[in-house]
Amino acid sequence: MSTESALADGVREALAVDAEEFAARAEEEAEVVKQGLRDGAFDNHQSIVGFEYEFYAVADGRWSEESRAGEYALMRVPRRLLELMGFEKELGLHNAEMSTSPQPLSDHGLRAQLAEVRARLEAAENTAGVEGMRLVSDGVWTIPPAGETARGYLTDSVDLDGVTVAANMSDAVRYHAMANAGDDAGVTLEAPGVTLEADTVMPESLITSIQPHYQVAQADTLPVHFRYALRIAGPLLALGVNSPLLPPDLYDDDWDAERVLEEGATENRVHVFESVLNARTDAEKVRFPRDVSDVETAVDRIAGDETLVPMPEPTGIDRFDDDFATFRTKHGTYWRWVRPVFEGASRSSANARIEFRPVPAQPTVRDSIAFQAAFAGLMGALPRREHPVIGLGWETARDNFYAAVADGLDADMEWIGYDGEHTTDAETMYDDLLDHAAAGLRTAGCSEAEAESWLAPLRYRVDHGVTPADWKRAGVRERLESGASFADAVHDTQRAYIDRQTETLIDGGFSEW
């Protein structure tokens, strides 16, 4: 049987699953999770941090004449190469993902996270380099594969015996099943200046992110940590914006270069993710989530979330969480910008954690880990100090988030300082935010110098008023003023980004740019 036929058969099998039975299994297993919470199965003696890091691949021209050196066209990653690098598949054939080993929240734990990312990425780059390929840490790609357009690459699909299959999507059944579920075919990517219709969710593969994880020591404290995580989402996203531009051939005719620079979002990744994946469901599955009053409510929300594709019942692989394998499967499409997770391969590793998903991948590893440190430090300090920002209205926290999407560090956001005073002054907000992140790191065992070292990349951005999105926009504007076309300005800026990253990705920092 061919790979294509096996994939089509897998999609048909997934779509044949009874949605009501799937939902009922998830609801039953939610009770198992809640009993585990009551029994202390998800408690840990200390806070733990983890990290997911997404990349896309570009050709460096080493072997292929059609992708000359320095062109950095998007490149499909051979599946065997992913296995050699120890990376995981993501949505697009050009994607690769790394997950770190969980570590205690401490200076040693953060150093272990940084060292693991650097070691594995360096090894992966060496492996990829032999194939004439480079991994890029970025929020969105803008240069399509050599000889192709972004529009064609993202929308190319074929019909296999009545099953729609995206030509450039990884062969995971659930990805392809999304395109074939329900009566309405297709999705529409909508971002400022861009409207792209496709038969599958492949346009979501434009984007890449980092995802810091924070395991709470006591599961019943997750709701208060979650509430704080929502309040810091906007300010941290504003520091990390890194996708102000999409591939030039996707822009509508009435959006010229000046309009893109003036009216476009600083973080298009949010628009891409929300518009593409929300198109396949009645409810907005990708959204800024509501507060939760207690930990069991968090479990109920996952179990009760609208099912996109009811997958077949998972077969056990001798994990602790096999007892709620359907619930765990359903969590895979519980897309929220901040989300709770309950899982564990063994009872000793079972955990309740928060995945923080707003921030795009950053120019360097050091900058990416700075966000992990800041998030973890804030999760440690804000609840312990009973910081009054927990009283910031949910609607205001949501508005802060989307203001950051639109305007980055220039966004108008509201904050409540430790003194209880409301402020819209960015300097005051970031002083308080990063000071508390540092305090949380010190409490976790970092010295004052170590804590400040972890946060230095973010303080640099605040002090200089610059983000990766600002850097990209400035590069495009400079090239436009020199007479370049919009497409050339975007592509050449992207090449400059990758060139700078070549020198700084593993050991340098964005502040050197």
Long-range contacts (C-beta under 8 A, 24 or more apart in sequence): 3-171, 4-160, 4-165, 5-160, 5-161, 7-160, 7-163, 7-165, 7-171, 7-173, 7-176, 8-160, 8-161, 8-163, 8-165, 10-173, 10-176, 10-177, 11-163, 11-165, 11-173, 11-176, 11-177, 11-180, 12-163, 13-173, 13-312, 14-173, 14-174, 14-177, 14-309, 14-310, 14-311, 14-312, 15-177, 15-180, 15-181, 15-309, 17-310, 17-311, 17-312, 18-310, 19-307, 19-310, 21-310, 22-307, 22-310, 22-311, 22-326, 22-330, 23-307, 23-310, 25-313, 25-326, 25-327, 26-303, 26-307, 26-326, 26-327, 26-330, 27-303, 27-304, 29-303, 29-323, 29-324, 29-325, 29-326, 29-327, 30-299, 30-300, 30-302, 30-303, 30-324, 30-327, 32-323, 32-324, 32-327, 33-299, 33-324, 33-327, 33-342, 34-296, 34-299, 36-342, 36-350, 37-219, 37-220, 37-295, 37-296, 37-299, 37-342, 37-352, 40-219, 41-344, 41-347, 41-350, 42-219, 42-342, 42-344, 42-350, 42-351, 42-352, 43-217, 43-218, 43-219, 44-215, 44-216, 44-217, 44-351, 45-217, 46-104, 46-105, 46-217, 47-104, 47-105, 47-214, 47-215, 47-216, 47-217, 47-376, 47-379, 47-380, 47-444, 48-102, 48-103, 48-104, 48-105, 48-109, 48-213, 48-214, 48-215, 48-351, 48-353, 49-102, 49-103, 49-104, 49-105, 49-109, 49-110, 49-113, 49-212, 49-213, 49-214, 49-215, 49-372, 49-376, 50-99, 50-100, 50-101, 50-102, 50-103, 50-113, 50-212, 50-213, 50-215, 50-353, 51-99, 51-100, 51-113, 51-117, 51-210, 51-211, 51-212, 51-213, 51-368, 51-369, 51-372, 52-97, 52-98, 52-99, 52-100, 52-209, 52-210, 52-211, 52-213, 52-355, 53-97, 53-98, 53-99, 53-100, 53-117, 53-137, 53-210, 53-211, 53-361, 53-368, 54-90, 54-95, 54-96, 54-97, 54-98, 54-208, 54-209, 54-210, 54-361, 55-87, 55-95, 55-96, 55-97, 55-98, 55-135, 55-136, 55-137, 55-208, 55-361, 56-92, 56-94, 56-95, 56-96, 56-135, 56-136, 56-138, 56-141, 56-208, 57-94, 57-95, 57-96, 57-128, 57-133, 57-134, 57-135, 57-136, 58-133, 58-134, 58-136, 58-141, 58-143, 58-498, 59-132, 59-133, 59-134, 59-145, 59-146, 60-129, 60-132, 60-133, 60-134, 61-132, 62-129, 62-132, 63-131, 63-132, 64-132, 64-146, 66-146, 66-147, 67-132, 67-145, 67-146, 70-495, 70-499, 71-143, 71-146, 71-495, 72-134, 72-136, 72-143, 72-494, 72-495, 72-498, 73-143, 73-144, 73-145, 73-146, 74-141, 74-143, 74-144, 74-145, 74-153, 75-133, 75-145, 76-145, 76-168, 77-128, 77-133, 78-131, 81-127, 81-128, 81-131, 81-133, 84-127, 85-120, 85-123, 85-124, 85-127, 85-128, 86-120, 86-123, 86-124, 87-124, 89-170, 89-172, 90-170, 90-205, 90-208, 91-169, 91-170, 91-175, 91-201, 91-202, 91-204, 91-205, 92-168, 92-169, 92-170, 92-202, 92-205, 93-168, 93-169, 93-170, 94-141, 94-145, 94-168, 94-205, 95-170, 95-205, 95-208, 96-124, 96-135, 98-124, 102-213, 102-215, 102-349, 102-351, 105-214, 105-376, 105-380, 105-444, 106-444, 106-445, 106-446, 107-441, 107-444, 107-445, 107-446, 107-447, 107-450, 108-445, 109-444, 110-369, 110-372, 110-373, 110-376, 110-441, 110-446, 110-454, 113-369, 113-372, 114-365, 114-366, 114-369, 117-365, 117-368, 117-369, 118-365, 118-506, 118-507, 121-365, 121-505, 121-506, 122-506, 125-506, 134-498, 134-502, 136-498, 136-501, 137-208, 137-361, 137-362, 137-363, 137-364, 137-365, 137-368, 137-501, 137-505, 138-208, 138-242, 138-243, 138-360, 138-361, 138-363, 138-497, 139-207, 139-208, 139-209, 139-241, 139-242, 139-243, 139-267, 139-268, 139-269, 139-360, 139-361, 139-468, 139-469, 140-206, 140-207, 140-208, 140-242, 140-243, 140-245, 140-246, 140-268, 140-269, 140-272, 140-360, 141-206, 141-208, 141-247, 141-494, 142-245, 142-246, 142-247, 142-248, 142-490, 142-491, 142-494, 143-247, 143-491, 143-494, 143-495, 144-247, 144-249, 149-247, 149-249, 150-206, 150-246, 150-247, 150-249, 150-250, 151-196, 151-247, 151-249, 151-250, 154-189, 154-196, 154-198, 154-202, 154-203, 154-205, 154-206, 155-196, 155-197, 155-198, 155-199, 155-202, 155-203, 156-202, 157-198, 157-199, 157-200, 157-202, 164-199, 164-200, 165-200, 166-199, 166-200, 166-201, 166-202, 168-202, 168-205, 169-200, 169-202, 169-205, 173-311, 174-309, 174-311, 174-332, 174-333, 175-201, 176-200, 177-309, 177-311, 178-280, 178-308, 178-309, 181-280, 181-308, 181-309, 182-280, 186-279, 187-275, 187-276, 187-277, 187-279, 187-280, 188-275, 188-276, 188-279, 189-250, 189-272, 189-275, 189-276, 190-271, 190-275, 191-246, 191-264, 191-265, 191-268, 191-271, 191-272, 191-275, 192-255, 192-263, 192-264, 192-265, 192-268, 192-271, 193-246, 193-251, 193-252, 193-255, 193-259, 193-260, 193-263, 193-264, 194-246, 194-250, 194-251, 194-252, 194-255, 194-268, 195-252, 196-250, 201-276, 201-277, 201-280, 203-272, 203-276, 204-272, 204-273, 204-276, 204-277, 206-246, 206-247, 206-269, 206-272, 207-243, 207-268, 207-269, 207-272, 207-273, 207-360, 208-360, 208-361, 209-269, 209-357, 209-359, 209-360, 209-361, 210-359, 210-360, 210-361, 210-362, 210-368, 210-371, 210-372, 211-355, 211-356, 211-357, 211-359, 212-355, 212-356, 212-359, 212-371, 212-372, 212-375, 212-376, 213-341, 213-353, 213-354, 213-355, 213-356, 214-353, 214-354, 214-356, 214-375, 214-376, 214-379, 215-351, 215-352, 215-353, 216-351, 216-352, 216-353, 216-354, 216-379, 219-295, 219-342, 219-352, 220-294, 220-295, 221-383, 222-292, 222-295, 222-298, 222-340, 222-352, 222-354, 223-291, 223-292, 223-293, 223-294, 223-295, 223-297, 223-298, 224-383, 224-390, 225-354, 225-379, 225-383, 226-291, 226-292, 226-298, 226-338, 226-340, 226-354, 227-291, 227-292, 227-390, 228-378, 228-379, 228-382, 228-383, 228-387, 228-389, 228-390, 229-338, 229-354, 229-356, 229-375, 229-379, 230-288, 230-289, 230-291, 230-338, 230-394, 230-397, 230-398, 231-389, 231-390, 231-392, 231-397, 232-375, 232-378, 232-382, 232-389, 232-433, 233-288, 233-337, 233-338, 233-356, 233-358, 233-397, 233-400, 233-401, 234-397, 234-399, 234-400, 234-401, 234-402, 234-403, 234-404, 234-411, 234-413, 235-400, 235-404, 235-413, 235-415, 235-429, 235-430, 235-433, 236-356, 236-358, 236-359, 236-371, 236-374, 236-375, 236-433, 237-267, 237-358, 237-359, 237-401, 237-404, 237-405, 238-403, 238-404, 238-407, 238-408, 238-409, 238-411, 238-413, 238-467, 239-371, 239-409, 239-430, 239-458, 239-461, 239-462, 239-467, 240-358, 240-359, 240-360, 240-362, 240-371, 240-467, 240-468, 241-266, 241-267, 241-360, 241-404, 241-405, 241-408, 241-409, 241-467, 241-468, 241-469, 242-267, 242-269, 242-360, 242-361, 242-362, 242-363, 242-467, 242-468, 242-469, 242-472, 243-267, 243-268, 243-269, 243-360, 243-469, 244-268, 244-469, 244-472, 244-473, 245-472, 245-473, 245-476, 245-490, 245-493, 245-494, 246-272, 247-490, 248-486, 248-487, 248-490, 248-491, 249-487, 256-486, 257-476, 257-480, 257-486, 257-489, 260-486, 261-473, 261-476, 261-477, 265-405, 265-406, 266-404, 266-405, 266-406, 266-407, 266-408, 266-467, 266-469, 267-360, 267-404, 267-405, 267-408, 267-469, 269-360, 270-337, 270-358, 270-402, 270-405, 271-405, 273-335, 277-335, 280-308, 281-306, 281-308, 282-306, 285-333, 285-334, 285-335, 286-335, 286-336, 286-337, 287-336, 287-337, 288-336, 288-337, 288-338, 288-397, 288-398, 288-401, 288-402, 289-336, 289-337, 289-338, 289-339, 290-394, 291-394, 292-340, 295-340, 295-352, 298-340, 298-342, 299-342, 301-334, 302-327, 302-330, 302-331, 302-334, 302-340, 302-342, 303-327, 303-330, 305-330, 305-333, 305-334, 307-333, 308-333, 309-333, 319-344, 319-345, 319-346, 320-344, 320-345, 320-346, 320-347, 320-349, 320-350, 321-345, 321-350, 337-401, 354-379, 358-401, 362-468, 362-510, 363-468, 363-497, 363-500, 363-501, 363-504, 363-505, 363-510, 363-513, 364-501, 364-504, 364-505, 364-506, 364-508, 364-509, 364-510, 365-505, 365-506, 366-457, 366-507, 366-508, 366-509, 366-510, 367-457, 367-509, 367-510, 369-454, 370-454, 370-455, 370-456, 370-457, 370-458, 371-458, 373-437, 373-441, 373-454, 373-455, 374-434, 374-437, 374-454, 374-455, 374-458, 375-437, 376-440, 376-441, 376-444, 377-436, 377-437, 377-438, 377-439, 377-440, 377-441, 377-444, 377-451, 377-454, 377-455, 378-433, 378-436, 378-437, 378-440, 379-440, 380-440, 380-441, 380-443, 380-444, 381-436, 381-437, 381-439, 381-440, 381-443, 382-436, 382-440, 384-440, 384-443, 385-418, 385-436, 385-439, 387-418, 387-436, 388-416, 388-417, 388-418, 388-420, 389-415, 389-416, 389-417, 391-416, 392-416, 408-467, 408-469, 408-470, 409-461, 409-462, 409-465, 409-466, 409-467, 409-470, 426-462, 427-462, 430-462, 434-458, 434-459, 434-462, 456-511, 457-509, 457-510, 457-511, 460-509, 460-510, 460-511, 461-510, 468-510, 471-497, 471-510, 471-513, 472-497
